[in-house]
Amino acid sequence: MEELLEILQEMHPEVDFELCDTLIDDNILDSFDIVGLISEIRSTFDVKIPAEMIVPENFNSAEAIYSLIESL
């Protein structure tokens, strides 16, 4: 989880990713952020996220993103 939080903090240092659970709903992460994040997840965690799993509920919080990584 710490590695994921570091990646997210590099993208948006002004956001408290440990508490925020509306990253998509509040437009904190946009489509360009998601593309970059998926690339970082692939290189850091050696996990490929299938297109059908790229849905808002999987990216609305750091916890949701990390759960997605663990499930893959």
LINVEN-V84484 format. One record per pair of residues at least 24 apart in sequence whose C-alpha atoms are under 10 Angstrom apart, sorted by the first residue. I is the first residue (numbers start at 1). J is the second residue. Records with the same first field share a line. If there is no record, write none. Layout:
I=J, J
This chain:
1=62, 63, 65, 66, 67, 69, 70
2=66
3=41, 44, 45, 66
4=37, 40, 41, 44, 45, 62, 63, 65, 66, 69
5=62, 63, 66
7=36, 37, 40, 41, 44
8=33, 37, 40, 62
11=36, 37
16=62
17=60, 61, 62, 63
18=61, 62, 63
19=61, 62, 63
20=60, 61, 62, 63
21=57, 59, 60, 61, 62, 63, 64
22=56, 57, 59, 60, 61, 62
23=56, 57, 59, 60, 61, 62
24=55, 56, 57, 58, 59, 60, 61
25=56, 57, 59, 60, 61
26=60
27=60
28=60
29=59, 60, 61
34=59
37=65
38=65
41=65, 66, 69
42=69
45=69, 70, 72
46=72
47=71, 72
48=72
